[in-house]
Amino acid sequence: MTTPSAERERHIIDVLMALRDGEVTTYGDVAEVAGHPGRARLVGRILATTAVEVPWWRVVNASGRLVAGDPVLQAQLLREEGVEVTDGRVRTAPTGRFSRTTPRPGP
């Protein structure tokens, strides 16, 4: 029998594993999509403790700030996926919460 906490962790890991290259999301968004709204801290705890290899670098706080244990590595991994990171914060991403879906004005 699966415990409620193990089931929550499985839901969250499933959402994390579905993130694609260049997709950046937030702890809160992962919790929401996993069916556990308001549990952003739980997402952070799972990212910090799970033995499952998840794309942890694709998760940032709601303002785009890098908050993982190694923000330099996180920025490097994000940049390799085409994400713009400046001053420890995601500015734009190819997809996800921080993508620019509206065209920018021309020169």
C-alpha positions in Angstrom: 0.0 0.0 0.0 1.3 3.5 -0.9 1.4 6.1 1.8 0.0 9.5 1.1 3.5 11.1 1.3 4.9 8.6 -1.1 2.0 9.2 -3.5 2.6 13.0 -3.3 6.3 12.5 -4.0 5.5 10.3 -7.0 3.1 12.9 -8.4 5.7 15.6 -8.0 8.5 13.5 -9.5 6.2 12.7 -12.5 5.7 16.4 -13.1 9.5 17.1 -12.8 10.3 14.3 -15.2 7.9 15.7 -17.8 9.9 19.0 -18.0 11.6 19.5 -21.4 14.9 21.1 -22.3 14.7 24.8 -21.9 11.5 24.7 -19.9 11.7 26.6 -16.6 9.0 26.4 -14.0 8.5 27.3 -10.3 8.2 25.2 -7.2 4.6 26.4 -6.8 3.7 25.5 -10.4 5.1 22.0 -10.0 3.0 21.5 -6.9 -0.1 22.8 -8.6 0.3 20.6 -11.7 1.0 17.6 -9.4 -2.3 18.2 -7.7 -0.9 19.6 -4.5 -1.5 23.4 -4.7 0.3 25.4 -2.0 3.0 22.8 -1.4 5.9 24.6 -3.0 8.1 23.8 0.0 7.3 20.1 -0.4 8.6 20.3 -4.0 11.8 21.9 -2.7 12.3 19.2 -0.1 11.7 16.4 -2.7 14.2 18.0 -5.1 16.8 18.2 -2.2 16.3 14.6 -1.0 15.1 12.3 -3.8 17.4 9.6 -5.1 15.6 9.9 -8.5 17.6 11.8 -11.1 15.2 14.7 -11.8 15.9 17.9 -13.8 16.2 20.0 -10.6 17.9 22.9 -12.5 14.6 23.7 -14.3 12.9 24.8 -11.1 13.2 28.3 -9.7 11.3 30.5 -7.3 8.3 32.5 -8.4 10.4 35.5 -9.3 12.8 33.5 -11.4 15.6 33.5 -8.8 17.9 30.5 -8.7 17.7 28.9 -5.3 19.1 25.5 -5.7 22.2 24.4 -3.6 24.5 25.3 -6.5 23.2 28.3 -8.3 26.4 28.6 -10.5 25.8 25.0 -11.8 22.1 25.7 -12.1 22.7 28.8 -14.3 25.2 26.9 -16.4 22.8 24.0 -17.0 20.0 26.4 -17.9 22.1 28.4 -20.3 23.1 25.2 -22.1 19.3 24.8 -22.7 19.0 28.3 -24.2 17.7 30.0 -21.0 18.8 33.6 -20.4 20.1 33.9 -16.8 21.4 37.2 -15.4 22.3 38.1 -11.9 21.1 34.8 -10.5 17.6 35.1 -12.1 15.9 33.6 -15.1 15.1 36.4 -17.6 13.6 34.3 -20.5 13.3 30.7 -21.4 12.5 28.9 -24.6 9.4 27.4 -22.9 7.5 27.4 -19.6 6.6 30.2 -17.2 9.5 32.4 -18.3 9.1 32.2 -22.1 8.3 35.2 -24.1 5.1 34.3 -25.9 4.5 37.8 -27.3 6.8 39.1 -30.0 9.2 41.9 -29.0 9.0 45.2 -31.0 11.5 45.4 -33.8 14.4 47.8 -34.0 
